[in-house]
Amino acid sequence: MKSLKTLIDKYALLAALVIGAVGYPFFRHLTPLLPPLIFIMLFFTFCKVNPLDLRLHKWHFITLAVQLSLSVGIYYILRSPMLTSRLPHLNNEVVAQSTMLCFLMPTATAAPIIAGKLGGSIQNLTCFTLLSNFATAIIVPLFFPIVNPIGSMTFTSAFLLILRHITPLLLGPFLLAWLIRLVYDHLPRNKRAGRTFVLPRSLTSIPFYIWAGTILILMGDIVDSLVSHPFDIYTLVGITVWATVSCLLQFILGRSIGKRWPAGSHGTDYQDVVINPAAAPKTKSGISRITAGQALGQKNTTLAIWMAQTYLLPLTAVGPAIYMIVQNLFNSAQLARAARQIS
């Protein structure tokens, strides 16, 4: 059973990409499941760590600042008159929105699981995941109405509309997880025994497998869109190139930030030793390097594609989809390499 689980962990993401693309006529019908799946993934992620035990580190703020600055900066650069005049066959607005999303997306809920498998800090990355989702819940309602006005709605109306849909999806799981923890910890029998809420080890990998399931749905939806609707090949190539560059760039930048500003602590359960007992680096900078790399590079593409289809130009969803493919190939390679280290 252990060898089967290791095999699934190594190839689940790659298999989900292929199966979702091949089975798109079926999986495209499951897109209404995406918001509840996002909610569940976030809920299990936030259940793993007590909010009172979370510690913010310098690399958290530096990484978040880089993420938000790049997302806004790249949008205005790619739609600048200079680039528009030099690339007349390219729909610069679509490419700009798509690439902006590739940077703006919050950290994936499965990122702490991947980081744990690679030897990073689950606790520190869970903390950044929470911080990243809070920032997204604030920035998206402010920025999206400027990028793509919603019909004849005023900025305030569009802001409140997006806020009403985004905030419960991103912050609701955190509040629910915290409420369950508070109730459990304050039950008389638990207080007498000194017990506190701890998510069972058998449930900690659930976000990873739900994430693999969402990839099936997303691949089905994206392939169906490309097959069913005409698209500009120049724009599609532009989106693909920028999504690939943004993915690899963010993994590299994140690792550089973690190495330059390592965290002073990583939590008592910083590594998922059950999954990968030999992968953890021995130095603080090595642990932070992996953690920050996953924090900035591994994105919640499920949320980004849903946001693109709901609030931006339809073709912009292709960018996060390409990003999803690249990051999953990158993560699959990392997991395979880590598995070889203990084989």
C-alpha positions as CSV (number, residue, x, y, z in Angstrom):
1,M,0.0,0.0,0.0
2,K,2.8,2.4,0.8
3,S,4.5,1.9,-2.6
4,L,1.1,2.4,-4.3
5,K,0.6,5.7,-2.4
6,T,4.1,6.8,-3.4
7,L,3.4,6.0,-7.0
8,I,0.1,8.0,-6.9
9,D,1.8,10.9,-5.2
10,K,4.5,11.0,-7.9
11,Y,2.2,10.8,-11.0
12,A,-1.2,12.1,-9.8
13,L,-0.8,15.6,-11.2
14,L,0.5,14.4,-14.6
15,A,-2.2,11.8,-14.9
16,A,-4.9,14.4,-14.0
17,L,-3.7,16.6,-16.9
18,V,-3.8,13.8,-19.4
19,I,-7.1,12.3,-18.3
20,G,-8.8,15.7,-18.1
21,A,-7.7,16.6,-21.6
22,V,-8.7,13.2,-23.1
23,G,-12.0,13.1,-21.3
24,Y,-13.0,16.7,-21.8
25,P,-16.5,16.0,-23.1
26,F,-17.4,14.6,-19.7
27,F,-15.2,16.7,-17.3
28,R,-16.3,20.1,-18.8
29,H,-19.8,19.5,-17.3
30,L,-18.4,19.5,-13.8
31,T,-17.3,23.1,-13.7
32,P,-20.1,24.1,-11.2
33,L,-18.2,21.9,-8.6
34,L,-15.1,24.2,-8.7
35,P,-16.2,26.8,-6.0
36,P,-17.1,24.2,-3.4
37,L,-13.9,22.3,-4.2
38,I,-11.9,25.5,-3.6
39,F,-13.7,26.0,-0.3
40,I,-13.0,22.5,0.8
41,M,-9.3,22.6,-0.2
42,L,-8.9,25.9,1.8
43,F,-10.8,24.5,4.8
44,F,-8.5,21.5,5.2
45,T,-5.4,23.6,4.7
46,F,-6.4,26.0,7.4
47,C,-7.4,23.2,9.7
48,K,-3.9,22.0,9.8
49,V,-2.4,24.9,11.8
50,N,-3.7,26.8,14.8
51,P,-3.9,30.5,13.7
52,L,-2.5,31.5,17.1
53,D,0.6,29.5,16.4
54,L,1.3,31.1,13.0
55,R,4.4,33.3,12.8
56,L,5.0,35.9,10.1
57,H,8.5,36.1,8.7
58,K,10.3,38.6,6.6
59,W,10.2,36.5,3.5
60,H,6.3,36.4,3.7
61,F,6.0,40.1,3.2
62,I,8.8,40.3,0.6
63,T,7.2,37.5,-1.4
64,L,3.8,39.0,-1.2
65,A,5.1,42.4,-2.3
66,V,6.9,40.9,-5.3
67,Q,3.7,39.0,-6.3
68,L,1.4,42.0,-6.2
69,S,4.0,44.4,-7.8
70,L,4.7,42.0,-10.7
71,S,0.9,41.4,-11.3
72,V,0.1,45.0,-11.6
73,G,3.4,46.0,-13.3
74,I,3.3,43.3,-16.0
75,Y,-0.3,44.2,-16.9
76,Y,0.5,47.8,-17.7
77,I,3.7,46.8,-19.5
78,L,2.1,44.3,-21.8
79,R,-0.7,46.6,-22.8
80,S,1.6,49.6,-23.3
81,P,1.4,51.5,-26.6
82,M,5.0,50.6,-27.4
83,L,4.3,46.8,-27.3
84,T,0.9,47.2,-29.0
85,S,2.4,49.0,-32.0
86,R,5.2,46.4,-32.3
87,L,2.9,43.4,-32.1
88,P,-0.2,44.4,-34.1
89,H,-1.4,40.8,-34.6
90,L,-1.5,40.2,-30.9
91,N,-4.5,40.9,-28.6
92,N,-2.4,42.7,-26.0
93,E,-5.3,43.2,-23.6
94,V,-6.0,39.5,-23.4
95,V,-2.3,38.6,-23.0
96,A,-1.9,41.3,-20.3
97,Q,-4.9,40.2,-18.3
98,S,-3.9,36.6,-18.6
99,T,-0.3,37.2,-17.5
100,M,-1.5,39.5,-14.7
101,L,-3.6,36.6,-13.4
102,C,-0.6,34.3,-13.5
103,F,1.2,36.6,-10.9
104,L,-1.9,37.7,-8.9
105,M,-3.2,34.2,-8.2
106,P,-2.9,33.3,-4.5
107,T,-0.8,30.3,-3.3
108,A,-2.4,26.9,-4.0
109,T,-4.0,25.2,-1.1
110,A,-2.0,22.1,-1.9
111,A,1.3,24.0,-1.8
112,P,2.0,23.1,1.9
113,I,1.5,19.4,1.0
114,I,4.0,19.6,-1.9
115,A,6.4,21.7,0.3
116,G,6.1,19.0,3.0
117,K,6.9,16.3,0.5
118,L,10.0,18.2,-0.6
119,G,11.2,19.1,2.9
120,G,9.8,22.6,3.2
121,S,8.0,24.1,6.2
122,I,4.3,23.2,6.2
123,Q,3.5,25.7,9.0
124,N,5.3,28.7,7.3
125,L,3.7,28.0,4.0
126,T,0.2,27.6,5.5
127,C,0.7,31.0,7.1
128,F,1.7,32.5,3.7
129,T,-1.3,30.8,2.0
130,L,-3.6,32.5,4.5
131,L,-1.8,35.9,3.9
132,S,-1.9,35.4,0.1
133,N,-5.6,34.7,0.1
134,F,-6.4,37.7,2.4
135,A,-4.5,39.9,-0.1
136,T,-6.3,38.4,-3.1
137,A,-9.7,39.0,-1.4
138,I,-8.8,42.7,-1.1
139,I,-6.9,43.3,-4.4
140,V,-9.1,41.5,-6.9
141,P,-12.3,43.5,-6.2
142,L,-10.3,46.7,-6.4
143,F,-8.3,45.9,-9.5
144,F,-10.7,43.8,-11.7
145,P,-13.3,46.6,-12.3
146,I,-10.4,48.8,-13.6
147,V,-9.0,46.0,-15.8
148,N,-12.3,44.9,-17.2
149,P,-15.4,47.0,-16.3
150,I,-18.5,44.9,-15.8
151,G,-21.1,46.2,-18.2
152,S,-22.5,49.6,-17.2
153,M,-21.8,49.1,-13.5
154,T,-20.0,51.7,-11.5
155,F,-16.7,50.9,-9.9
156,T,-18.3,50.7,-6.5
157,S,-21.0,48.3,-7.7
158,A,-18.5,46.1,-9.5
159,F,-16.2,46.2,-6.4
160,L,-19.1,45.1,-4.1
161,L,-20.2,42.4,-6.5
162,I,-16.8,40.8,-6.8
163,L,-16.2,41.2,-3.1
164,R,-19.4,39.4,-2.3
165,H,-18.4,36.4,-4.4
166,I,-14.7,36.3,-3.7
167,T,-14.5,37.0,0.1
168,P,-16.7,34.2,1.4
169,L,-14.9,31.7,-0.9
170,L,-11.4,32.7,0.4
171,L,-12.0,33.8,4.0
172,G,-15.0,31.5,4.8
173,P,-12.9,28.4,5.1
174,F,-10.5,30.1,7.5
175,L,-13.3,31.3,9.8
176,L,-15.0,27.9,9.7
177,A,-11.7,26.1,10.6
178,W,-11.0,28.5,13.4
179,L,-14.6,28.2,14.7
180,I,-14.3,24.3,14.8
181,R,-11.0,24.6,16.6
182,L,-12.4,27.0,19.2
183,V,-15.4,24.8,19.9
184,Y,-13.3,21.7,20.2
185,D,-10.7,23.2,22.4
186,H,-13.4,24.7,24.8
187,L,-15.4,21.5,25.2
188,P,-15.2,20.7,29.0
189,R,-13.8,17.2,28.5
190,N,-11.1,18.4,26.1
191,K,-10.1,21.2,28.5
192,R,-9.8,18.8,31.4
193,A,-7.7,16.5,29.4
194,G,-5.6,19.3,27.9
195,R,-6.5,18.2,24.4
196,T,-6.4,20.7,21.5
197,F,-7.7,20.3,18.0
198,V,-5.3,18.5,15.6
199,L,-6.2,17.4,12.1
200,P,-5.7,13.7,11.8
201,R,-2.5,12.8,9.8
202,S,-4.6,10.7,7.5
203,L,-6.6,13.8,6.4
204,T,-3.6,16.2,5.8
205,S,-3.2,15.1,2.1
206,I,-6.8,15.6,1.2
207,P,-6.2,19.1,-0.4
208,F,-3.6,17.5,-2.7
209,Y,-6.0,14.8,-4.0
210,I,-8.9,17.3,-4.3
211,W,-6.5,19.6,-6.2
212,A,-5.7,16.7,-8.6
213,G,-9.5,16.3,-9.1
214,T,-10.0,19.9,-9.9
215,I,-7.3,19.6,-12.6
216,L,-9.4,17.0,-14.3
217,I,-12.3,19.5,-14.5
218,L,-10.2,22.4,-15.5
219,M,-8.4,20.6,-18.3
220,G,-11.8,19.4,-19.6
221,D,-13.1,22.9,-19.6
222,I,-10.1,24.5,-21.2
223,V,-9.8,21.8,-24.0
224,D,-13.5,22.2,-24.7
225,S,-13.1,26.0,-25.0
226,L,-10.2,25.6,-27.5
227,V,-12.0,23.0,-29.5
228,S,-15.4,24.7,-29.6
229,H,-14.4,28.3,-30.1
230,P,-12.2,30.0,-32.7
231,F,-9.1,31.6,-31.3
232,D,-6.3,33.8,-32.5
233,I,-3.2,31.7,-32.8
234,Y,-0.8,34.7,-32.2
235,T,-2.6,35.5,-29.0
236,L,-2.6,31.9,-27.9
237,V,1.1,31.6,-28.5
238,G,1.7,34.9,-26.6
239,I,-0.4,33.7,-23.6
240,T,1.5,30.4,-23.6
241,V,4.9,32.0,-23.7
242,W,4.1,34.5,-20.9
243,A,2.4,31.9,-18.7
244,T,5.4,29.6,-19.0
245,V,7.8,32.4,-18.3
246,S,5.8,33.7,-15.3
247,C,5.6,30.2,-13.8
248,L,9.3,29.4,-13.9
249,L,10.3,33.0,-13.0
250,Q,8.2,32.9,-9.8
251,F,9.6,29.5,-8.7
252,I,13.1,31.0,-9.2
253,L,12.3,34.3,-7.5
254,G,10.6,32.5,-4.5
255,R,13.6,30.3,-3.9
256,S,16.0,33.2,-4.1
257,I,13.9,35.2,-1.6
258,G,13.7,32.2,0.8
259,K,17.5,31.6,0.6
260,R,18.2,35.4,1.1
261,W,15.8,35.9,4.0
262,P,15.4,32.5,5.7
263,A,12.8,32.1,8.5
264,G,14.2,31.8,12.0
265,S,11.7,29.0,12.9
266,H,9.7,26.4,10.9
267,G,7.2,24.9,13.4
268,T,7.4,21.7,15.4
269,D,5.9,19.8,12.4
270,Y,7.6,21.7,9.7
271,Q,8.1,18.6,7.4
272,D,5.7,15.8,6.4
273,V,8.1,13.1,7.6
274,V,5.5,10.3,7.0
275,I,5.5,11.1,3.3
276,N,9.1,11.9,2.7
277,P,11.4,11.3,5.7
278,A,14.7,12.1,3.9
279,A,13.8,15.1,1.7
280,A,14.2,17.9,4.3
281,P,17.3,20.1,3.9
282,K,19.4,20.4,7.0
283,T,19.8,24.2,7.0
284,K,17.2,27.0,7.7
285,S,18.0,28.6,4.4
286,G,17.5,25.3,2.6
287,I,14.1,24.8,4.2
288,S,13.0,28.4,3.5
289,R,14.3,28.2,-0.1
290,I,11.9,25.3,-0.8
291,T,9.0,26.9,1.2
292,A,9.2,30.3,-0.5
293,G,9.7,28.8,-3.9
294,Q,6.4,26.9,-3.6
295,A,4.7,29.9,-2.0
296,L,5.4,32.2,-5.0
297,G,5.5,29.6,-7.7
298,Q,2.6,27.2,-6.9
299,K,-0.7,29.0,-7.6
300,N,-4.3,28.3,-7.0
301,T,-5.1,28.0,-10.8
302,T,-8.6,26.6,-10.0
303,L,-9.5,29.9,-8.5
304,A,-7.8,31.9,-11.2
305,I,-9.5,30.2,-14.1
306,W,-12.9,30.6,-12.3
307,M,-12.2,34.3,-11.8
308,A,-11.1,34.7,-15.4
309,Q,-14.2,33.1,-16.7
310,T,-16.4,35.1,-14.4
311,Y,-14.9,38.6,-14.4
312,L,-12.4,39.0,-17.2
313,L,-12.2,38.4,-21.0
314,P,-12.9,34.6,-21.6
315,L,-9.7,33.8,-23.4
316,T,-7.7,35.0,-20.3
317,A,-8.5,31.7,-18.6
318,V,-6.0,30.0,-21.0
319,G,-3.1,31.7,-19.2
320,P,-3.8,30.1,-15.8
321,A,-4.5,26.8,-17.6
322,I,-1.1,26.8,-19.2
323,Y,0.4,27.9,-15.9
324,M,-1.4,24.9,-14.3
325,I,0.2,22.5,-16.8
326,V,3.7,24.0,-16.4
327,Q,3.6,24.1,-12.6
328,N,2.3,20.5,-12.4
329,L,5.0,19.3,-14.7
330,F,7.6,21.2,-12.6
331,N,6.1,19.8,-9.3
332,S,6.0,16.3,-10.7
333,A,9.7,16.5,-11.6
334,Q,10.5,17.8,-8.1
335,L,8.5,15.0,-6.4
336,A,10.1,12.4,-8.6
337,R,13.6,13.8,-7.8
338,A,12.8,13.8,-4.1
339,A,11.5,10.2,-4.3
340,R,14.8,9.1,-5.9
341,Q,16.6,10.5,-2.9
342,I,15.0,8.0,-0.6
343,S,14.8,5.0,-2.9
